[in-house]
């Protein structure tokens, strides 16, 4: 409980299972109150951001030393699912702006978080460049689709390290282009006010640019840089793709919200119209009942798959182990891909069944539909990413195996690793 406000706030979980329902129940009417402003302004209102911040929404994965909750992955999945069920934009921002796995050293974090609220946003969708100089790096680049950039205090962006001629520096260990993530104060970047999408309107996913901006080395981090102070905590030692479960939660919650809205509209029609009137048949026709039952089954199946996987992953991390290849790398990619496909198919089906009730822009059905369809365009849900999974499954028993094309956004690591 937040003693200052005496309002529900997520407790510090330290990886233990907790009940997030009181916070969800507290936030639901507040979020609903702001829905039209979220749509109109294409961002979360500042006062709503403050309420979400105080409730712990933006610190679910933040280290305990800095007010973080360190949620168990199953509770985090459920929390994102339920927030997305209320409003897709809020759920998306809660999923993205978790406080972040610890990237900088504790003393750096304490310095930054002591100056202003720790609200970060970032993007790996575009990659800038950086030159190593004495004491740090000089960054130049443009990063797009930085969800929460409209209210974030700090922004992050990947950049490849280049030499004076602009040629990439190769990491001698991995053989790949060397990459560094930079942490910028918002005052030091140019935020692009460019977010005007069909759905997910409230995510404030504009971009930002920097031009020859110097960052001390302590404000940069590599792909696997977790400070030693946090390496003994299971919540920060999950499988490499564990974060993908949370994006699956957002999509499944968003389309569950559309199912909820469909049920509400059907109930209103039953009250206002008789079965002999076509408008009164919504929810009474056999096809509607079958499709709603199918949607329920499909959503629950993926939800339970994801929750079981998250629980196994955390238990393995407690033992200092990683999941077997197929339950780890393969499943962590398959869950969000399947969740995205299921959500998109259900949204399209319900939109067709709802008829004219799904058309008005200010209807809950319309918003949930647009949020789900817009979310499904994220690279985590694109169908071609099933291909490397299929390549592996078709050849896993072959002595030769297969070569996994590294051009895929989320390539599988070499066999045996």
Secondary structure, 3 states (H helix, E strand, C coil): CECCCCECCCCCCCCCCCCCHHHHHHHHHHHHHCHHHHHHHCCCCHHHHHHHHHCCHHHCCCCHHHCCCCCCHHHHHHHHHHHHHHCHHHHHHHHHCCCCCCCCCHHHHHHHHCCCCCCEEEEEEEEEEEEEECCEEEEEEEECCCCCCCCCCEEEEEEEEECCCCCECECCCCCCECEEEEEEEHHHCEEECCCCCCCCHHHCCCEEEEEEEEEEHHHEECCCCCCHHHCCCHHHCCCCCCCHHHHHHHHHHHHHHHHHHHHHHHHHHHHHCCCCCHHHHCCCCHHHHHHHHHHHHHHHHHHHHHHHHHHHHHHHHHCCCCCCCHHHHHHHHHHHHHHHHHHHHHHHHHHHHHHHHHCCCCCHHHHHHHHHHHHCCCHHHCHHHHHHHHHHHHHCCCCCCCCCCCCCCCCCCCCCC
